[in-house]
Amino acid sequence: MATDYDAPRKTEDDSESIEALKERVPDKLSGAVDVEDADNPSGFELPGADLSDLELDVVVLPPQEDEFTCVNCFLVKHRSQLDHDTAAGAICSECSA
């Protein structure tokens, strides 16, 4: 039997009026502010915040024996990703493709 997918569907759930549905859904345009910010759930500082008093500790490791820096993409890669070594420097397999 063929089904007409464009025909309106009538179910028992359609008995609610549009006004009843509007009452159940919170008004997103209201001025109320949620306690938990959905766009910033873990409390990261947003752009433009003053971070001048924040001190960061970053450990920078020197190049390891099994690593090289690609002269094309300037990324530090493992030796297993070395495609070829030229006079200009090493090139990774992704850049040579």
Secondary structure, DSSP 8 states (H G I E B T S, - for coil): ----TTS----GGGGS-HHHHHHHS--TTSS---SS-TTSTT----TT---TT-----------TTEEE-TTT--EEEGGGEEEE-SS-EEEHHHH-
